[in-house]
Amino acid sequence: MSRIEELLNQFSEIAKSPKKQLNQYLAQGKKAIGCFPYYVPEELVYAADMVPFGIWGQTGGTINQAKEYFAAFYCTIAQLNLEMGLKGTLDGLSGVIASSMCDTLRPFTQNFRVACPDFPFMFLAHPQNRRPEYGVEFTMAQYKNVKDKLEEIGGAEISDESLKNAIKVYNESRAVRRRFVELAGEHPEIVTPKKRNAVLKSAYFMLKSEHTELLKELNELLEKSPKVEWKGTKIVTSGIVLDSPSLLEIIENNNMAIVADDMAHESRAIRVDVPEDEENPMKALALQFAAQDYDTLLYDPEINKRPEYIVNKVKESKADGVVIMMMQFCDPEEIEFPSLKKGLDEAGIPYVKIGMDQQMTNFGQARTSLQAFSDVLSVNK
């Protein structure tokens, strides 16, 4: 087995067994904080010498107890996050941070607080107007509330020095992951969709310094690997999360390579670094959120620039088309779809929309749609 295969397998094992990874950190005497989506300032947790542990639902999970708190038409990510809390899957965490970025996450934060009262809870309200100075100040105030609670849980003050160091660690992690995304697009014969997802997903369950060390080695090996002409088709994925092994396997079986993405769970999370030249590290974190863009959950006072952004990403990556993973009952994504469709149509870029949720067990319709889409892309090449 080559070293590349060893590293990819290591990332895959961590991605498949987050609870095992969490238990290893707890056995080392570390405290871990659950970080729900979106845009949680994990740097604060890292600076507090605790482990930021990402929670994005549970692919293949079943919703039972959470039904008492949510209507059936709620996003399964939120429902499964609560289900994990109710079932004890999240036991071992010393607290959780949850944001209120959409109409589903707002009630989720309150339901979780009531349903799981034993978890120290940190509520994070991001401002709609994030760019003006008053928006930055509001973000700073919200981050300060989280910082105070983390200091209480950790029993120690989070110094500016430790936070600045955390910012550097996270900026390096984002840069290394962005480079991996590029290299995975250049080497689809090595980094399959499932392996690509595992590398990016595992970052949510590891200390970023540890993940970066492994990923830098993988990147160096991929950079040295000879490029092989890809005989299949190339796609860009867009949506919230695509970590279903079954769906990724269907993409693989149809000889489609993911050469770039606009997934909230993947590249959207690593697009923007924290400015390291800002003296106040709390303000630096707030400025990073202010600089976020091209996201269905973020307010844009001018125009919807996401269609143009996706079109440019397709052109830059030389992809043949776009696979839009539409999370069922996600109002922001569904409302935005007509404008995204128009942008792709005007640019002459083929696309397919796949409806999904994290409870899916029957992939027949998705398989048929992706097979047909693959055929269309092959003909157009």
QUIMO-V120270 format. One record per backbone hydrogen bond with DSSP energy under -1.0 kcal/mol. NH is the residue of the N-H (numbers start at 1). CO is the residue of the C=O. If there is no record, write none. Layout:
NH_CO, NH_CO
This chain:
6_2, 7_3, 8_4, 9_5, 10_6, 11_7, 12_8, 13_9, 14_10, 15_11, 16_12, 17_13, 21_17, 22_18, 23_19, 24_20, 25_21, 26_22, 27_23, 29_26, 30_25, 33_51, 34_95, 35_53, 36_97, 42_40, 44_41, 46_42, 47_43, 48_44, 49_46, 50_45, 51_31, 53_33, 54_204, 55_35, 60_358, 61_58, 67_64, 68_65, 69_66, 70_66, 74_71, 79_75, 80_76, 81_77, 82_78, 83_79, 84_80, 85_81, 86_82, 87_83, 89_84, 90_84, 91_88, 93_90, 94_32, 96_120, 97_34, 98_122, 100_124, 106_102, 108_104, 109_105, 110_106, 111_107, 112_108, 113_109, 114_110, 115_111, 116_112, 119_116, 122_96, 124_98, 130_128, 136_132, 137_133, 138_134, 139_135, 140_136, 141_137, 142_138, 143_139, 144_140, 145_141, 146_142, 147_143, 148_144, 149_145, 150_146, 151_147, 152_148, 153_149, 154_150, 155_151, 163_159, 164_160, 165_161, 166_162, 167_163, 168_164, 169_165, 170_166, 171_167, 172_168, 173_169, 174_170, 175_171, 176_172, 177_173, 178_174, 179_175, 180_176, 181_177, 182_178, 183_179, 184_180, 185_181, 186_182, 187_183, 190_187, 191_187, 192_190, 196_192, 197_193, 198_194, 199_195, 200_196, 201_197, 202_198, 204_201, 205_202, 211_207, 212_208, 213_209, 214_210, 215_211, 216_212, 217_213, 218_214, 219_215, 220_216, 221_217, 222_218, 223_219, 224_220, 233_255, 235_257, 236_321, 237_260, 238_323, 239_262, 248_244, 249_245, 250_246, 251_247, 252_248, 253_249, 254_250, 255_252, 256_251, 257_233, 259_235, 262_237, 264_239, 265_240, 266_263, 268_263, 270_267, 284_280, 285_281, 286_282, 287_283, 288_284, 289_285, 290_286, 291_287, 292_289, 298_295, 305_303, 309_305, 310_306, 311_307, 312_308, 313_309, 314_310, 315_311, 316_312, 317_313, 319_314, 320_234, 322_350, 323_236, 324_352, 325_238, 326_354, 328_356, 330_327, 334_330, 335_331, 336_332, 337_333, 340_336, 341_337, 342_338, 343_339, 344_340, 345_341, 346_342, 347_343, 348_345, 349_344, 352_322, 354_324, 356_326, 360_357, 367_363, 368_364, 369_365, 370_366, 371_367, 372_368, 373_369, 374_370, 375_371, 376_372, 377_373, 378_374, 379_375, 380_376, 381_377
